[in-house]
Amino acid sequence: MMMTPTAKRPIHGWLNIDKPLYMSSAQVVGAVKRITRAQKVGHAGTLDPLASGILPIALGEATKTSGYMMDATKDYRFTVTFGESRSTDDAEGEVLERSDIRPSEADLQAVLPSFTGTIEQVPPIYSAIKQDGQRAYALARAGEAVTMQARLVQIHHVKLLDYDGTHATLDVICGKGTYIRSLARDIAHSLGTVGYVSMLRRQRVGNFSESNAISLDFLEKLVHSPADIQGDSLNRALLPIFTALDDIPAHAVDSKEATMLRRGQVIACRTPFTGGIIAVMEQGELVALCERQGQVLKPKRVFNH
């Protein structure tokens, strides 16, 4: 049956979008909704408008796995511009302070090890963290005083790629909750000066990397190609729902057990899982996220696609 041009498509999977500069993550979601006409669309892990790069977009049943992307390891490339601090800790904000101090490359290399491992970090006041039920950035823009609490984050790796005496470009691999704007600000402070992020690009989120990313322009051409009348071209661009679950153990079941799980029933499990969430698969398709209870698997999230 042919769908009308305005009908919503039941699309399930992930799109790995290479977000352009000056678009918000919400605007990218809106563009994907318009282009694909998917019934349900969401993103995993916000990117600021002044950042580009990997923005995983969940469609349909994949939105049920978005929460697992928050724990994924992320890779960034960013540039710190020394000599100015900004209200937003990036190029968008107003200049708050200036300094003539420029660190040497040797001094910069020497402080980087102190920013690896588990470190304490104060998020930027212009962030999406909630305070008293409101986003910190909304309070800051309204002129209200915002005090952010320090928290622990995990930095796996920081490497200096280039330095011209004012602009330092670095690669970082980090865990959830890390703010690159805070990292840039704190590196500058540790060197006796001030600085802000003048360039930021996310290169990887879990299994989503630049190697399998597509642009919004490419997505539009793909969807509007003659071959996509029945959605075939779009389906080739979709990544499976379980792409977001790379760190979760998998367990294969037959069609009878898959049906039981989709009905909310438990199934027997003799595999020695040690606990936590288990991804249950039938012939390569994600059936449910389950929790082991004794000798059975109990469905926590069921997927219908």
N, C-alpha and C positions, 0 to 999 in steps of 0.2 A: 504494500500500500504506500503510495507516494505521500510524503509529508508536505504540508503547506509551508511557504517560506517563513512564516512566523512561528511554526510549531516548535516546541522544545524537544531536543533530542535526549534520549536516555543514554548518556555517555559515561563510561566508568573507566577510570585510569588516571595517570598523571601526565601533565605536560611540563617539560623542563624549559621554562621561558627565560631567555636572556633579557633581563629588564633593561630598557634604555635609561639614560639620564633624564632627570626632570619629570619622571612619572612616579606617582606614588604606587605602592603595592595594591591599594584598593582600585586605582585606575587600571592597572594591568588586569585585575580580576574582571572589571567591567568590560574591558576590551575582549577578553577571552569569552565572556558570556555572549557578547554581541556577535563575535565571529563564529563561534561553534554552535550557538543556540542550545548549549547544554542546560539541563534542568537544574543542576546544582554545581556551583563552582566556589572554591575557596583557596587561600594560599597558606603556605607553611613557612613562617619566618619572615617578618617584615624587613624590607629594604627601604632606607630613606630615599627621598626623591633625588638627592645628590649622589647616590650610589648606583652603580650598575652591576649587572651580573646575574647569578643563578637565583631564580625565584621559582621553586616548585609550585605548580598549580594543580590542585586536586579537583577531579570531576566525579560527580555521582558518588558511588560507594567508596571511592578513594578518600573522600572527606573524613571517613571514619578512622583513617590512619594518620591524619594530619598531626595529631598530638605527639606521635612517635618521632616526627621530624624535629621537634623542638630539642630532643636529646642528641641529635646527630652532630658529629664533628664537622666544623666548617673551616674552609680555607679562604683567606682574604689577601689581596694586595692593596696597599694603601700608601699614600704620601703624607708625611708630616711636613708642614711648612713652619719653620722656626721663626720667632721674632714677633708673633702676634698671638694673643688669646682671643677667642670668639665666644659669644654668649651661648652658641649652640655646639661649640667644639668642632664645628666644620665651617665651610666657606659661606654658608647661608647667614650666619649670625653677625651681630654687630661687634666691632673691635672693642675689647674691654681693657686691654693692656698691651703695651709694646716693650720690647727688649732688644738691645743691641748685641746681646750675647749670642754667639753662634758656636755650638760645640764642634770640636774636632772630630774627624771620622774615628780616630782611636778612642776618644772618650765615648762616643756613641756606641761603638762595638763593645766597649767595656761594661756598659750598663745593661745591655740586652739580656744577659743571663739572669739578672735579678727580676726580669719580667717573664720568666718561664716557670712552669710548675703551678702549684696552687697559690694564687696571689689574691690580695684584697683589692677590690676595685669599687670606686664610687661611681654609679651610673651618671650620665649627663642629666641636668635638670630638664632638658628638652628630650624626653624619652617617653615611651608608652607605658611605663610603670605606673600603677595606680597608687594614689594617695587619697585616703578618705573617699574612695569610690570614684575619683576623677583622675584622668590621665595627667601625669606630671607636666607634659608639654602644654596642655590646655591651661593649667594653673600658671605656668611661667609666662605664657603669652598674654594672660590676663593681668600680668604685673604682680601676681601674688608671690610671696616668699616661698621657695621650695627647698627643702632640705632632704637630700637623698642619703639613705643609709648604705654604708659599705657592705659588700658581700663578697664571698669567695667565688672565684672563677678559675677555670683550668686553661692554662696556655701551654700547649704542647711544644711549640716551636716558633721562634722569631728569627728572621734572617734579614740582614741589610743587603739590599740589591744595588742601590745606587745612592750617592750623596754628592751634591754640588756645593756644599757649604751652607745652604739654606733649606733645600728640599731633600728629604730622605725618603726613599721608597723601600718598603719592607714587605716581606711575606710573613704571614702568621697562620698557624693552625691552632684552633681553639675549641673549647667546649661550649655548652649552652650558656646563655646569659652574658656572654662577653660583649662589651661595647668597645669597638675599635676606636671610637672618638675619645673614650676615657683612656684607652691605652696610649694613644698619641699624646694626649694632654699630660699624662703621668710621666711618660718618657722625657718630654720636654722639661717638666718640673725637676726631675731627677738630675738634669744636666744644668740646672740653675737658670733656665730660661722659660719661655712660654712657646706654645705651638698649637696648631689645629690641623685637622684632616682636610687636605685640599683635594685629594682623590681617593676614592674607595671603590673597589670592585670585589664582589664575592665570586670566587672561582669554583667552589664546590660546597655542597651540602649533602653529607652522606653519600649515597650512590648517584646523586645528581651533579654532573660536572659539565665543564665547557665542551667536552667531547660529544655529549648527547643533547646539547641545548639548541633551541631554535628561537628565532626572533618572532615578534608579533607580525611583522610584514610577511615572513615566510609562512606563518600559520594562516594568514588571510589568503595568500595565493594558493595554499594547499587546499583549504576548505572550499574555495570558489573555483577550483579546477573542475573540468568536465568529469574527471574520474571520481569525484567525490559526491556524485548524486546520491549514492547510498551510504556515504560516510567512509568509503574504503580508504581514501588518502589520509583522512584524519586518523583512522584506526592505526595506520602504519606509524604515525607520529606519537601515538599514545604509549606510555610506559605502563607496565602492569601495576596493579594495586599494591602488590607486595614489594615493589621497589623501595618503599619507605620502611621496610621491616628487615633490613639487612642484618641487624644484630639479634634478631629473635629466632630461636630454634624452630624448625619446621617438622611437621608430622604428617605423613600421607595416610589418607583414608579411602575407603571404597565408596561407591555411590550410595549404598544403604546408610552408612555411617554419616555421610555428608547430609543426607536428608534428615536424619535424626537431629544433627546439630542445628540445622536451619529451623527445625521445629522447637528448638530450645531444650532438647533432651541431652542427657549426658551419654558418653560412649566409653567403652572400656579402653584402658591404655596400659600397655605392659612396658612401654619404653621408659627407661629410667631417667626421666627429666627431674631436675633438682628443684624445680619451682619456677615461679614467674609466669610470664605470658608465653604461649605456644601458638605458632601460626599453623593452622590445620589446612592441608591442601588436598585437592582431588584433581588428578591429572593436570597439574600445573596451575590450577585456579584456586585462589584463596577462598576458603569456605567460612572460616571463623577464627577469631582469636579466642583461645581457651585458657583456662586455668586448671592445673592438675589438683584434684582433691582425692587423696588416697590412690585408688586404682582406676579412677575415672577422669575424663576431661569434661569440664563444664564450660559451655559457651559463654563468653563475656560480650563479644561483638560478633554478629552474624552478617555475612555479606550475600546479597541477592543481586546477581548480575549475569 
